Amino acid sequence: MVGSSDLNRDKVREFISGLMHEIAGISPEKITEDATVENELRMESVAFVEMQVSIEEEYDIELDPIEVVELNRFGAIVDYVLSCIRDRSK
């Protein structure tokens, strides 16, 4: 688990991007701020759930699965995860 004081948006983005590459085989070039899970990233639901669980375990947070799906855009998901990390440390 990573401490929240060691985190910034770039580190969270890099971690999630790495998970998408590792779990779903998405090439790093496709993982842009505006890439959507439905279109550019085309993640299967099983891979998406595996990614979410990995994020929760890494940062000791709980993500709302519905909110993550509704955010859809990679950049928005990174911001949501970072927000949950910061809220946990309050």
Backbone hydrogen bonds in HBPLUS format (Angstrom, degrees):
<---DONOR---> <-ACCEPTOR-->    atom                        ^
c    i                          cat <-CA-CA->   ^        H-A-AA   ^      H-
h    n   atom  resd res      DA  || num        DHA   H-A  angle D-A-AA Bond
n    s   type  num  typ     dist DA aas  dist angle  dist       angle   num
A0002-VAL N   A0058-GLU O   3.19 MM  56  6.55 145.4  2.32 158.3 168.1     1
A0006-ASP N   A0003-GLY O   3.14 MM   3  5.63 151.6  2.23 111.7 119.6     2
A0007-LEU N   A0004-SER O   3.22 MM   3  5.27 164.2  2.25 106.1 110.3     3
A0012-VAL N   A0008-ASN O   3.17 MM   4  6.49 162.7  2.20 157.4 162.3     4
A0013-ARG N   A0009-ARG O   2.82 MM   4  5.97 164.1  1.84 154.1 159.2     5
A0014-GLU N   A0010-ASP O   2.89 MM   4  5.99 158.9  1.93 143.8 149.8     6
A0015-PHE N   A0011-LYS O   2.96 MM   4  6.16 155.6  2.03 144.3 150.7     7
A0016-ILE N   A0012-VAL O   2.97 MM   4  6.21 170.9  1.98 157.8 159.4     8
A0017-SER N   A0013-ARG O   2.86 MM   4  5.93 163.3  1.89 151.8 157.4     9
A0018-GLY N   A0014-GLU O   2.93 MM   4  6.01 155.7  1.99 142.2 148.9    10
A0019-LEU N   A0015-PHE O   2.98 MM   4  6.30 149.3  2.07 145.3 153.9    11
A0020-MET N   A0016-ILE O   2.95 MM   4  6.26 159.5  1.99 152.8 157.8    12
A0021-HIS N   A0017-SER O   3.02 MM   4  6.31 153.2  2.09 147.2 154.5    13
A0022-GLU N   A0018-GLY O   2.85 MM   4  6.03 165.0  1.87 149.8 154.3    14
A0023-ILE N   A0019-LEU O   2.70 MM   4  5.67 173.2  1.70 159.2 161.7    15
A0024-ALA N   A0020-MET O   3.00 MM   4  5.33 144.6  2.13 124.0 135.0    16
A0026-ILE N   A0020-MET O   3.42 MM   6  5.93 173.5  2.42 126.5 124.6    17
A0025-GLY N   A0021-HIS O   2.92 MM   4  4.52 127.3  2.20 115.4 123.5    18
A0030-LYS N   A0027-SER O   2.95 MM   3  5.67 147.9  2.06 122.7 130.8    19
A0031-ILE N   A0028-PRO O   3.12 MM   3  5.27 148.7  2.23 103.9 113.2    20
A0032-THR N   A0030-LYS O   3.08 MM   2  5.86 123.5  2.41 108.1  92.4    21
A0035-ALA N   A0032-THR O   3.15 MM   3  5.14 156.3  2.21 103.4 110.7    22
A0075-GLY N   A0033-GLU O   2.87 MM  42  4.27 156.1  1.92 135.7 131.5    23
A0074-PHE N   A0035-ALA O   2.81 MM  39  5.64 166.1  1.83 169.6 173.6    24
A0041-LEU N   A0036-THR O   2.97 MM   5  5.97 170.8  1.98 165.9 163.6    25
A0037-VAL N   A0072-ASN O   2.93 MM  35  5.38 150.9  2.01 139.8 148.3    26
A0042-ARG N   A0037-VAL O   2.93 MM   5  5.40 108.9  2.45 121.9 137.0    27
A0043-MET N   A0037-VAL O   3.37 MM   6  5.89 147.3  2.48 142.4 151.6    28
A0048-PHE N   A0044-GLU O   2.93 MM   4  6.20 154.3  2.00 153.7 162.2    29
A0049-VAL N   A0045-SER O   2.96 MM   4  6.15 156.8  2.01 148.2 153.0    30
A0050-GLU N   A0046-VAL O   2.99 MM   4  6.22 158.9  2.04 145.9 152.0    31
A0051-MET N   A0047-ALA O   2.90 MM   4  6.10 153.0  1.98 145.9 153.1    32
A0052-GLN N   A0048-PHE O   2.97 MM   4  6.22 157.7  2.02 145.3 151.3    33
A0053-VAL N   A0049-VAL O   2.96 MM   4  6.21 163.5  1.99 155.5 158.8    34
A0054-SER N   A0050-GLU O   3.04 MM   4  6.22 157.0  2.10 144.0 150.4    35
A0055-ILE N   A0051-MET O   2.97 MM   4  6.24 154.3  2.03 151.3 158.1    36
A0056-GLU N   A0052-GLN O   2.95 MM   4  6.22 164.4  1.97 152.9 157.1    37
A0057-GLU N   A0053-VAL O   2.93 MM   4  6.15 158.5  1.97 150.5 156.1    38
A0058-GLU N   A0054-SER O   2.93 MM   4  6.03 159.7  1.98 146.1 152.0    39
A0059-TYR N   A0055-ILE O   3.05 MM   4  6.15 163.7  2.07 155.7 158.6    40
A0060-ASP N   A0056-GLU O   2.81 MM   4  5.34 114.0  2.25 136.6 149.0    41
A0061-ILE N   A0056-GLU O   3.16 MM   5  4.83 148.0  2.27 125.4 134.4    42
A0068-VAL N   A0064-ASP O   3.03 MM   4  6.33 161.1  2.06 159.3 165.0    43
A0069-VAL N   A0065-PRO O   3.11 MM   4  6.28 162.9  2.14 144.9 148.9    44
A0070-GLU N   A0066-ILE O   2.90 MM   4  6.10 160.9  1.94 150.4 156.3    45
A0071-LEU N   A0067-GLU O   2.89 MM   4  6.06 146.4  2.00 149.2 157.6    46
A0072-ASN N   A0068-VAL O   3.39 MM   4  6.63 158.4  2.44 146.4 150.1    47
A0073-ARG N   A0071-LEU O   2.56 MM   2  5.65 148.7  1.65 107.5  99.5    48
A0076-ALA N   A0073-ARG O   3.07 MM   3  5.33 118.9  2.45 104.7 119.5    49
A0077-ILE N   A0073-ARG O   3.01 MM   4  6.31 151.6  2.09 155.8 164.8    50
A0078-VAL N   A0074-PHE O   2.99 MM   4  6.31 158.9  2.04 156.0 161.4    51
A0079-ASP N   A0075-GLY O   3.06 MM   4  6.31 160.3  2.10 144.8 149.9    52
A0080-TYR N   A0076-ALA O   2.94 MM   4  6.15 153.1  2.02 143.5 150.9    53
A0081-VAL N   A0077-ILE O   2.94 MM   4  6.19 164.1  1.97 154.4 157.8    54
A0082-LEU N   A0078-VAL O   2.97 MM   4  6.19 166.4  1.99 153.7 157.6    55
A0083-SER N   A0079-ASP O   2.94 MM   4  6.10 150.7  2.03 143.1 151.4    56
A0084-CYS N   A0080-TYR O   2.95 MM   4  6.27 154.3  2.01 150.3 156.9    57
A0085-ILE N   A0081-VAL O   2.95 MM   4  6.25 153.6  2.03 151.5 159.0    58
A0086-ARG N   A0082-LEU O   2.99 MM   4  6.22 162.9  2.02 148.7 153.1    59
A0087-ASP N   A0083-SER O   2.89 MM   4  6.08 155.1  1.95 147.7 155.0    60
A0088-ARG N   A0084-CYS O   3.02 MM   4  6.13 146.8  2.13 140.8 148.9    61
A0089-SER N   A0085-ILE O   3.34 MM   4  6.68 142.5  2.49 142.2 150.7    62
A0090-LYS N   A0087-ASP O   3.26 MM   3  5.42 164.9  2.29 105.9 110.3    63
